C-alpha cells in the first residue's frame, strides 16, 4: 500500500466525520481546561472519545466511502491500516488538545500526562476498531476490551507506578489489535 492511498482514505474519512472529530476535540479541550491535575480524566475521557471515533468507522454509516474503498484494489490488511489512521488521528488530536488546555492552565507534568494518555488512548482505540465489523455480543465484547485496556493502563501507571510497563503493554496491545483488525477485514474481504 502506498502512502497516497492511506492519505486518500484518511482525507475522505476525516472529511466525512469532521463533526465527530471536531466535537471530540472540543470536548477534550474543555475538559482539559476545567479538570484538575491527574491521569484519570485525560486517560478515560480521551479513551472514550477514541472508542467513539473508532466506532464511527462502522460499515454503513458512510455508504459512499464504503463502496469506494471496497472497489479499490486494496487487501483487507491495507484497508485496515488506512481506516485505523482516522480514529488514531482524532484520538491524538483530542489528547493533544487536552494537553494544550492543561498547559494553558500551567499545570505540572503535562508532557508525562500526554505520553501516558496517548499510549492508552491509541491502544483502546485500535482495540475498538474490531467492534466495527461485528454485531451483537462480540461487538460488546470488543468495546469492553477497549475499555479494559484503558483501565489496565491506568492501573499500571497509578497503582503500579510504572510508566515503562504501561507504554510497553499499550504498544503490544495496539500492535495486536491492529493486526487482528487487518486479519478480520482480510477474512471478510479476501481480495
VENGI-V125365 format. One record per backbone hydrogen bond with DSSP energy under -1.0 kcal/mol. CO is the residue of the C=O (numbers start at 1). NH is the residue of the N-H. E is the energy in kcal/mol with one decimal. If there is no record, write none. Layout:
co->CO nh->NH e->E
co->CO nh->NH e->E
This chain:
co->2 nh->6 e->-1.6
co->3 nh->7 e->-2.6
co->4 nh->8 e->-2.2
co->5 nh->9 e->-2.5
co->6 nh->10 e->-2.5
co->7 nh->11 e->-2.9
co->8 nh->12 e->-2.4
co->9 nh->13 e->-2.6
co->10 nh->14 e->-2.7
co->11 nh->15 e->-2.3
co->12 nh->16 e->-2.2
co->13 nh->17 e->-2.0
co->15 nh->18 e->-1.1
co->17 nh->21 e->-2.3
co->18 nh->22 e->-2.4
co->19 nh->23 e->-2.9
co->20 nh->24 e->-2.3
co->21 nh->25 e->-2.2
co->22 nh->26 e->-2.6
co->23 nh->27 e->-2.5
co->24 nh->28 e->-2.1
co->25 nh->29 e->-2.3
co->26 nh->30 e->-2.8
co->27 nh->31 e->-2.4
co->28 nh->32 e->-2.4
co->29 nh->33 e->-1.7
co->30 nh->34 e->-1.9
co->31 nh->35 e->-2.3
co->39 nh->43 e->-2.0
co->40 nh->44 e->-2.7
co->41 nh->45 e->-2.4
co->42 nh->46 e->-1.4
co->43 nh->47 e->-1.4
co->44 nh->48 e->-2.2
co->45 nh->49 e->-2.3
co->46 nh->50 e->-2.3
co->47 nh->51 e->-2.7
co->48 nh->52 e->-2.2
co->49 nh->53 e->-2.3
co->50 nh->54 e->-2.0
co->51 nh->55 e->-2.3
co->52 nh->56 e->-1.0
co->54 nh->57 e->-1.7
co->55 nh->58 e->-1.5
co->58 nh->61 e->-1.5
co->62 nh->66 e->-2.2
co->63 nh->67 e->-2.5
co->64 nh->68 e->-1.7
co->65 nh->69 e->-2.7
co->66 nh->70 e->-2.3
co->67 nh->71 e->-1.6
co->72 nh->74 e->-2.4
co->75 nh->79 e->-2.4
co->76 nh->80 e->-2.2
co->77 nh->81 e->-2.1
co->78 nh->82 e->-2.2
co->79 nh->83 e->-2.9
co->80 nh->84 e->-2.0
co->84 nh->88 e->-1.5
co->85 nh->89 e->-2.8
co->86 nh->90 e->-2.4
co->87 nh->91 e->-2.7
co->88 nh->92 e->-2.4
co->89 nh->93 e->-2.4
co->90 nh->94 e->-2.1
co->91 nh->95 e->-2.5
co->92 nh->96 e->-2.6
co->93 nh->97 e->-2.6
co->94 nh->98 e->-2.1
co->95 nh->99 e->-2.3
co->96 nh->100 e->-2.3
co->97 nh->101 e->-2.4
co->98 nh->102 e->-2.1
co->99 nh->103 e->-2.5
co->100 nh->104 e->-2.3
co->101 nh->105 e->-1.2
co->102 nh->107 e->-2.0
co->103 nh->106 e->-1.4
co->109 nh->113 e->-2.3
co->110 nh->114 e->-2.5
co->111 nh->115 e->-2.3
co->112 nh->116 e->-2.6
co->113 nh->117 e->-2.6
co->114 nh->118 e->-2.6
co->115 nh->119 e->-2.1
co->116 nh->120 e->-1.8
co->117 nh->121 e->-2.9
co->118 nh->122 e->-2.5
co->119 nh->123 e->-1.8
co->120 nh->124 e->-2.4
co->121 nh->125 e->-2.6
co->122 nh->126 e->-2.5
co->123 nh->127 e->-1.8
co->124 nh->128 e->-2.0
co->125 nh->129 e->-1.0
co->128 nh->131 e->-1.4
co->129 nh->132 e->-1.5
co->131 nh->134 e->-1.2
co->136 nh->140 e->-1.9
co->137 nh->141 e->-2.4
co->138 nh->142 e->-1.9
co->139 nh->143 e->-1.9
co->140 nh->144 e->-2.6
co->141 nh->145 e->-2.5
co->142 nh->146 e->-2.0
co->143 nh->147 e->-2.2
co->144 nh->148 e->-2.5
co->145 nh->149 e->-1.9
co->146 nh->150 e->-1.5
co->147 nh->151 e->-2.1
co->148 nh->152 e->-2.7
co->149 nh->153 e->-2.4
co->150 nh->154 e->-2.2
co->151 nh->155 e->-2.5
co->152 nh->156 e->-2.3
co->153 nh->157 e->-1.7
co->154 nh->158 e->-3.4
co->155 nh->159 e->-1.5
co->155 nh->160 e->-2.0
co->156 nh->162 e->-2.3
co->162 nh->166 e->-1.8
co->163 nh->167 e->-2.4
co->164 nh->168 e->-2.4
co->165 nh->169 e->-2.7
co->166 nh->170 e->-2.5
co->167 nh->171 e->-2.2
co->168 nh->172 e->-2.2
co->169 nh->173 e->-2.6
co->170 nh->174 e->-2.6
co->171 nh->175 e->-2.3
co->172 nh->176 e->-2.6
co->173 nh->177 e->-2.7
co->174 nh->178 e->-2.4
co->175 nh->179 e->-2.3
co->176 nh->180 e->-2.5
co->177 nh->181 e->-2.3
co->178 nh->182 e->-2.3
co->179 nh->183 e->-2.3
co->180 nh->184 e->-2.4
co->181 nh->185 e->-2.5
co->182 nh->186 e->-2.3
co->183 nh->187 e->-1.9
co->184 nh->188 e->-2.1
co->185 nh->189 e->-2.3
co->189 nh->191 e->-2.3
